[in-house]
Amino acid sequence: MSNLKSLKELYRDNFKEEDLIEVTSINGNKFYMIGDDGRFTSVLAAGYIILENGNFVTVEDNQDHDDVFSYFISHYFDEEYMEYESGKAAIKLNQVGLPVYFGVKVKYIPQIMQSGSADNYNNQSEISRLNSGLGILSIPADKNLTNSQRVNMSKFLITNNKQTPKGVEKRLSLTYGNIETQTIYSSEEFDAILSPNEECEKTKNLTLLEESI
């Protein structure tokens, strides 16, 4: 089955050709996903995978993270399709430099409004141990991000701010860290991680060049 045909089946009513983004696998093969170049992302979305070029692969509200992550992994690693639990998929993606965002789905909003929390990820141990907020942004353990990722993730997190009579407040309580190591960063630490880093970018590009030789 072709990539576009299977992608239509995966996204169903949410499939729109104008939302197609091109992704390059670790072996240099091209495939398509539904996503965003960073201009229209929101912390209120169900989830994302953030690519090295700063594009976001989208998990729609009516989709399971497991399905989208597993589909992406099979194409990105050029391997046979295997169903991953969301936490294990996030670990695998973080290990190759791709941050993952778990947002809050609409169906959990009544629970959040009533109790101030949601147990939408608590059935998966890797995620629940890190889930102290209403959204989780898990980055590579070595914090080695491209500047495109840093810039677009910073823009993405600005959507968590809302203006109120009391000033700027956060829409969601977010957790920043790494799922595999169960590391959690403060918002100040995470802001520093997302600051553009010229030396880090040079190091990453040199590593990629050496691997291609």
N, C-alpha and C positions, 0 to 999 in steps of 0.2 A: 504494500500500500504506500502511495506517495506521501511525502511529508505534509503537503497541503491538505490532502484528503483526510489523513489521520488527525491533523490539527483541527479541521472543521468538526470532526467527531468529538474531539476533546473539548472544544469551546462551545459547540452547538450554537445557541442563539446569540452568544457573545462574540462569535467570529465575525470580524469585519476586516476586509482587505486593507483598509486604510490604517489599521493598527498593526499590520505585519512589520516585524523587524527582522533583519538578517543576522544570523549568529554563525560564528565560525567554530567548528569543533576543535578539539585538541590536536586532531590530525589534519586540520586545514580544510575540512569539508564544510560546505555551506548548507544551512537549513533555516527554516523560518519558525518564529514564535509570535505570539500576540504580546505586544508590549508598548513601551513608551520611551521617548528619548530623554525623559526627565522633566519635560515642561508641565505635564499634567498629572504628576504623581501626587498621592495623598496618604497621610498616615491612617486615614479612615478606610483605605483599601484592604482587601483580605490578605494580600501578600505579594511579595516580589522576590525575584532573584536579580541582583545588581551585577551587570556584566562589566568587563574590564574597560570597555569604551564608554561607560556611564549609562548605557541603556538599561531599562528595567523590563524584565519578563514578568507579566502580570498573572496573578492568581485572581480569578473573578470570585465574587461573593458566593455564587452558587456552586463553586467547585471545591473539591478537597485538595489541600496542599499536596497530599501524597500523589495524586494523579498527575498534577502539573509537574511537580518536581521529578517524578519517575520518568515521565515522558521526556523532559528536558535532559535528564542524565543519560538516557539511552542514546539520544542524538549527539549530545556534547562529547560523550566518551566513545562514540561509535561502537556501542555494545548492544547485545541482545536486551530487549525490554525486560526489566525486573521491577516489581513493585517494592518501593522503599517506604518505610514509615517516615513521616516528616522530619523527625529529629535526626535519624540516620542519614537522610538525604541532605539535610542542612550541614551536617558534619562533612560529608563527602564533597559538597560544593565549597564550603569554607576552606577545605584543604587545598583546593586549586585556585584560591584567591577570589571566590565569588561570595559576597555577603548575601544574607537571606533575611527577609522581613516577614514576620508573622503578625498580621493585623487582627482586628476584631471584626467578625462577621455580623451582619445585621441581625441574624437570628439570636445572637447572644446579648443584644442591647437591652431587652427587658430584664435579664438577669443582672446585668451591670447596673442598670438604673435602680434595681431593688437592693442589691447587696454591695455594689461598688467593686465587684470582682467577677471574673468569669472562669469557668473550669474547662474551657474549650480545648486546652492543650494538656490538661492534667493527666490524661490517660496515656501519655507518652513520657517516660521517665526523663529522657534527655532534655525535653523541653520544660517539663513541669518544675524541675529543680532550678531552672533559671527564671521561671515565670513569676516575677514579683510585681509585674505591672499588667497593663492591658494590651501591650504589644511588645514584641521582642525583635531586636535587630542584632543578629549574630554575624560577626565579622571574622576573618581569618585570625587564627591564634597569634600569628607573627605580626599582625597589624599592618602587613605590607599591602597597601592599596594603591591603585593608580590614582593620579590626580583627577582624572575624569570621574572616578568613583567618589573621591572625596568631595569634589565640587557638587555633583548631582545629589549625593546623599545629604549634604548640608542644605541644599535647596529643598529637598524632600522633607527634612525635619522641621523646616520653617513652617510647613503646613500644620504643624502641631500647635502653633501659637494662635490664640484668638484674643481679640480685643474685647474687654469687658469694662463696665463702669469702674472697676477696681484696678484696671490696667491690663497688661498682657498676662493671660493664663494659658495653661496647657490643656489641650483637648483630651489627651490620653496620658496616663502614667506609663512611660516606656522603659523597658530594660535594655541596656546596651551591654554586649559582652561576647563571649564565645561559648557555644553550646557544648563543644567537646571537652573543654577544660573547666567548664562551669565558672568561668571568669565573668565578673560583673564590673563595669566601669561606672564611675559617677558621670554626671552630665558634663562636668568640667573636664574630666579625663578624656571623655569621648570627643568633646569639642577640639581638644588638642590633637587627638588622633586624626581628625578630619581636616586639620589645617594642611593646605597644599605643601608638599615636601619635595623639593627639587632633587635632593640627594637620593631619596627613596625611589623616585621615578627613574633616575639614572641607573640605580642598582638593579631595579626590576627589569629594565630594558636590556641591560648587559647580561643578566641571567637568561632571559629569553633568547638573546642572540647566541650565547654559548650553547644552549640546548639545541639550537637549530643547526649548529655546525657539525 
